Amino acid sequence: MTSSFSRARWATIALAAALSVGSIAAPHASAAPTDPADRFWKSQPAPAVPQQPGYQITGYNIGKGNYRGAIDAQTGSLWLTNVSPFDGASESSILKVDPNTMEVRKRIRITKRIKNTGHGTIAGQYEVNVPKTGNTVWTTAAAANEVSVWDKNSGKLLKTFPVKKPHGVVFAEQMGVAIVSGTKPGGLKFYDMNTLTPIGSAVMPGKGTQMGANIALTDVSATGATVTLPSYYSSLTQFRITRSGGGAVKSTVRWNATLSTQGHGFIVADTRTNRVYVNDLYQGIVTVHDLRTGRHIRDVFTGPGTTSLMLFQGKVYAANYFGGFISVIDQNTFGVSRLVTTGLLPNQLLYWKKNTFLVIDKSSMILDGGYRGNRGTDHIWKVRRLG
């Protein structure tokens, strides 16, 4: 995924340079950070964007080479991956962050080296997710072709699985199954969450290269779950997976739909409206499909650079990586009802509380050294819906 962004980085810089900043709500005061890098980040002026009607937006300096975040439902902590520089990574960390103060509480430094394949010399950790049970954190390293499982208390590496260009990771916890997407072949890999052993796989149908991206998980029970998976290239597939007696995972394809040539990394599914939404990075749209059949319903224009999607208070929020804004899609009219500006290069929208979500950005790519440098600080924004 990261190499696809590099092709458009000059367009990104040109568009983002046009953005303006203003005053924001001040972050809460807190104790001095204990992490050395965090002390440097916090020593700089807090980031600022114009406040939007109906929202309170608060910015924080945190991270260098931010990529993804995940909330730990047990502790409330935010786990955040850093990869730097973006084009040819030489350093990577997994951070445990207090989302209330945005202070770093733990850092897992990645030390594994890889051959320079165009993605750098370190086994950069990109995607991250945390189960609601147990004591693990799961990350994916696309350039290293592996998935890692960490002890979230000690930071110890517990297990590494080989997966070609792994991307998303989710958990069907009632089944005891971790699900990882990847490529060659494009599809899914399944792992027992207790024994940390492989227990099956599923392959996306279709010709040509298929690269499994982020995953939407619905209808989960102790015996089965529905998994909807876009390929970065050209297709959208829904699987039904089942497991009995703690054995292997079995899968069947419920439906397969065609998407445009490339640029599909994010997906959200809403069982209340029976819809699934997929981004199209380069065409600048969000495609809407029937969750049960895959039937194409509508395209919603959100602008070239559309990336992360999130369900929040019944609406679909879509980040625009190139333009630096967020579109809010009304599920009844499919219209864009509001644009929320949070600053440069929003890379992920992350639900935090019923009235607040987080925006994880890559602003250092523009402000501090460019695509090959990003020497300085990225940001996380708290966006609180008022009223």
Number of C-alpha atoms within 10 A of each C-alpha: 14 14 12 11 18 15 10 13 16 13 15 22 19 13 16 20 14 10 15 12 14 9 13 17 14 13 16 9 7 10 7 11 18 12 14 9 15 20 16 14 22 17 12 11 9 18 21 20 20 17 19 16 10 11 16 17 27 23 23 24 23 27 28 30 29 29 24 24 26 21 22 20 13 12 9 14 20 23 25 26 26 27 27 26 23 27 20 21 22 20 23 24 24 26 21 25 21 16 17 13 14 25 25 24 16 19 16 17 13 17 13 12 14 15 12 14 10 11 21 22 18 23 26 31 27 25 23 26 23 26 20 14 13 12 15 23 22 24 27 30 22 23 24 25 17 20 24 18 23 19 15 19 11 11 17 12 15 13 13 15 17 12 22 20 22 31 28 23 25 20 22 24 17 12 22 18 26 22 20 26 30 27 24 13 18 26 24 28 23 25 21 21 21 10 8 16 14 16 17 16 19 20 21 24 17 15 8 9 15 23 29 31 30 25 25 21 18 17 11 17 14 14 16 21 21 22 23 25 30 33 29 27 21 20 23 26 22 24 23 18 21 19 19 12 7 12 11 17 22 17 20 13 17 15 17 20 17 16 19 14 14 17 26 31 26 27 23 23 24 18 12 7 12 12 20 23 25 28 29 26 26 18 17 19 21 28 20 22 21 17 20 14 14 20 16 16 11 14 17 16 18 26 22 18 28 33 30 26 27 22 18 19 11 14 17 21 23 32 30 26 27 26 25 25 25 26 22 23 23 15 15 9 8 17 14 19 11 15 16 21 22 30 27 31 28 30 23 25 26 21 17 19 10 10 14 18 18 21 25 25 29 27 25 25 29 21 18 16 13 17 22 15 19 23 17 19 25 28 27 26 25 23 23 18 17 10 6
